[in-house]
Amino acid sequence: MSEPAPLLSTSRLRLRAFQPHDLAAFAAYRAHPEVARFQSWEPYSAEQSAAFVASQTGAAIPAAPGSWVQIGIALLATNELVGDCALCLNADEPRIAEIGITLAPQHQGQGYAAEALRGLLGYCFETLKLHRVVAVTDCLNEGSVRLLSGVGMRREAHFRRNIWFKGAWGDEYVYAALREEWPVAPR
Ligand SMILES: CC(C)(COP(=O)(O)OP(=O)(O)OC[C@H]1O[C@@H](n2cnc3c(N)ncnc32)[C@H](O)[C@@H]1OP(=O)(O)O)[C@@H](O)C(=O)NCCC(=O)NCCS
């Protein structure tokens, strides 16, 4: 079966729907404790990963407001899955969306997350014509903090000890960008 058309391509990456052949790569990074450290989930078992990839294969992008969809990040050259973005339109106001991103450890630190996120923000503002995109991160997640400010999102909120997270109260930052601010000059 031929691959569905990608959502978008950047200079090195393709953002596209999940495919069954992504399972091995996805299961490897979703099982990694460091990847799960600042996420709402614990490391996945092989069975959880298989069920998750099956649920996302062929899923509509974007999903219905209020539901998350996972978008694969693949190398343009080989179509190898290196991570994923997540996108959720707000249930009450679907012109607002929340996004998230994960890169496999062996592919981190090469600018892929920033490249993918700029592509996703462009898709949200230029194709979906969204009004506002937000991202929430644990304040201790240095990579995520650096990434979100680096792609030009504004830090709008610092919620102190607002979430019971993996056994302790945690602080969160909310980052946002508006369509009229896009494209933003990189930091
Ligand atoms: C956060 C994450 C997506 C960053 O991915 P990445 O591919 O390494 O990011 P990039 O290479 O595009 O780097 C973006 C910026 O973040 C910085 N950065 C990346 N990881 C970092 C870390 N651990 N500590 C400090 N800075 C870091 C880079 O130096 C770069 O900064 P610059 O623009 O000033 O050069 C990745 O670390 C990850 O998947 N973490 C686990 C999942 C997660 O926590 N996701 C965020 C949930 S909100």
The ligand as an SDF file (V2000), in Angstrom:
LIG
                    3D

 48 50  0  0  0  0  0  0  0  0999 V2000
   12.5060   18.5150   24.2670 C   0  0  0  0  0  0  0  0  0  0  0  0
   13.0040   17.7660   23.0300 C   0  0  0  0  0  0  0  0  0  0  0  0
   11.8280   17.5480   22.0750 C   0  0  0  0  0  0  0  0  0  0  0  0
   14.1100   18.5800   22.3320 C   0  0  0  0  0  0  0  0  0  0  0  0
   14.4990   17.8590   21.1820 O   0  0  0  0  0  0  0  0  0  0  0  0
   15.8390   18.1320   20.3910 P   0  0  0  0  0  0  0  0  0  0  0  0
   15.7380   17.5080   19.0320 O   0  0  0  0  0  0  0  0  0  0  0  0
   16.9910   17.7450   21.2200 O   0  0  0  0  0  0  0  0  0  0  0  0
   15.8250   19.7100   20.2360 O   0  0  0  0  0  0  0  0  0  0  0  0
   16.6790   20.5470   19.2190 P   0  0  0  0  0  0  0  0  0  0  0  0
   17.9290   19.7980   18.8460 O   0  0  0  0  0  0  0  0  0  0  0  0
   15.7980   21.0150   18.1120 O   0  0  0  0  0  0  0  0  0  0  0  0
   17.1270   21.7530   20.1330 O   0  0  0  0  0  0  0  0  0  0  0  0
   16.2920   22.8790   20.3830 C   0  0  0  0  0  0  0  0  0  0  0  0
   16.9910   23.7530   21.4270 C   0  0  0  0  0  0  0  0  0  0  0  0
   16.8950   23.1170   22.7130 O   0  0  0  0  0  0  0  0  0  0  0  0
   18.1920   22.9250   23.2610 C   0  0  0  0  0  0  0  0  0  0  0  0
   18.1640   21.6710   24.0000 N   0  0  0  0  0  0  0  0  0  0  0  0
   17.7510   20.4640   23.5420 C   0  0  0  0  0  0  0  0  0  0  0  0
   17.8410   19.5470   24.5410 N   0  0  0  0  0  0  0  0  0  0  0  0
   18.3060   20.2150   25.6350 C   0  0  0  0  0  0  0  0  0  0  0  0
   18.5940   19.8460   26.9910 C   0  0  0  0  0  0  0  0  0  0  0  0
   18.4260   18.5840   27.4200 N   0  0  0  0  0  0  0  0  0  0  0  0
   19.0410   20.7930   27.8400 N   0  0  0  0  0  0  0  0  0  0  0  0
   19.1980   22.0760   27.4470 C   0  0  0  0  0  0  0  0  0  0  0  0
   18.9310   22.4940   26.1800 N   0  0  0  0  0  0  0  0  0  0  0  0
   18.5070   21.5830   25.2940 C   0  0  0  0  0  0  0  0  0  0  0  0
   19.1220   22.8950   22.0790 C   0  0  0  0  0  0  0  0  0  0  0  0
   20.4380   23.2500   22.4260 O   0  0  0  0  0  0  0  0  0  0  0  0
   18.4770   23.9500   21.1910 C   0  0  0  0  0  0  0  0  0  0  0  0
   18.8050   25.2400   21.6770 O   0  0  0  0  0  0  0  0  0  0  0  0
   19.3070   26.3790   20.6830 P   0  0  0  0  0  0  0  0  0  0  0  0
   18.1400   26.6490   19.7620 O   0  0  0  0  0  0  0  0  0  0  0  0
   19.6150   27.5060   21.5850 O   0  0  0  0  0  0  0  0  0  0  0  0
   20.4700   25.7950   19.9650 O   0  0  0  0  0  0  0  0  0  0  0  0
   13.6350   16.3910   23.4220 C   0  0  0  0  0  0  0  0  0  0  0  0
   14.6110   16.6230   24.3980 O   0  0  0  0  0  0  0  0  0  0  0  0
   12.6410   15.3750   23.9140 C   0  0  0  0  0  0  0  0  0  0  0  0
   12.0120   14.6830   23.1210 O   0  0  0  0  0  0  0  0  0  0  0  0
   12.5180   15.2140   25.2510 N   0  0  0  0  0  0  0  0  0  0  0  0
   11.6620   14.1870   25.8110 C   0  0  0  0  0  0  0  0  0  0  0  0
   10.1950   14.4540   25.5680 C   0  0  0  0  0  0  0  0  0  0  0  0
    9.7440   15.7740   26.1670 C   0  0  0  0  0  0  0  0  0  0  0  0
   10.0010   16.0380   27.3440 O   0  0  0  0  0  0  0  0  0  0  0  0
    9.0430   16.5540   25.3530 N   0  0  0  0  0  0  0  0  0  0  0  0
    8.5450   17.8480   25.7480 C   0  0  0  0  0  0  0  0  0  0  0  0
    7.2160   17.7060   26.3720 C   0  0  0  0  0  0  0  0  0  0  0  0
    6.4650   19.2990   26.5970 S   0  0  0  0  0  0  0  0  0  0  0  0
  1  2  1  0
  2  3  1  0
  2  4  1  0
  2 36  1  0
  4  5  1  0
  5  6  1  0
  6  7  2  0
  6  8  1  0
  6  9  1  0
  9 10  1  0
 10 11  2  0
 10 12  1  0
 10 13  1  0
 13 14  1  0
 14 15  1  0
 15 16  1  0
 15 30  1  0
 16 17  1  0
 17 18  1  0
 17 28  1  0
 18 19  1  0
 18 27  1  0
 19 20  2  0
 20 21  1  0
 21 22  1  0
 21 27  2  0
 22 23  1  0
 22 24  2  0
 24 25  1  0
 25 26  2  0
 26 27  1  0
 28 29  1  0
 28 30  1  0
 30 31  1  0
 31 32  1  0
 32 33  2  0
 32 34  1  0
 32 35  1  0
 36 37  1  0
 36 38  1  0
 38 39  2  0
 38 40  1  0
 40 41  1  0
 41 42  1  0
 42 43  1  0
 43 44  2  0
 43 45  1  0
 45 46  1  0
 46 47  1  0
 47 48  1  0
M  END
$$$$
